[in-house]
């Protein structure tokens, strides 16, 4: 499956016979060829258990299964779109940021408490991301949405990267993440999350950050 960025807010996907992709419902703008769109009640290749995990956290994002032969233009809400290519690794991304992705990718969910312990769960509540995040693993491409465009920051073992949690979009690679505080608890009384909280990512990989603190 091939994604091509038409402009900063639209991507074109080539659909081939015998292959399929998934997209957020309502994201199809136009298409050419013999292409079908079917509601996907199992939430992609993660199956029922993946769907249950997201529904427990009220994070299930309705998906469409796209199959046939032709090309499809995707965009949603006027958000900026970034195409991320995976070569066997895992992408961690919020479900509502997924515009479209290859059906070859294995979809699942990860409990945020498994990365960062209690602070991982606190991160989900503070940033509005919930207790689960979506994982996409394998070889293929993913189109994600963001406000104001997306830039990639490499993560190396020599130095961790600190990101405003509300500007975080996704990350991939052998990366650990945890929520840290820049201020004492007393200092944070009456403040929004803002710079009081930082998402610290360490290891080897990349993090994708949007040029805005606005959530989708």
Secondary structure, 3 states (H helix, E strand, C coil): CEEEEEECCEEEEEECCCCEEEEECCCEEEEEEEEEEEEECCCHHHHHHHHHHHHHCCCCCCEEEEEEEEEEEECCCCCEEEEEEEEEEEEEECHHHEEEEECCCEEEEEEHHHCCHHHHHHHHHHHCCCCEEEEEEEEEEEEEEECCCEEEEEEECCECEEECCCCEEEEEEEEEEEEEECCCCHHHCCCCCHHHEEEEEEEEEEEEEECCCCCC
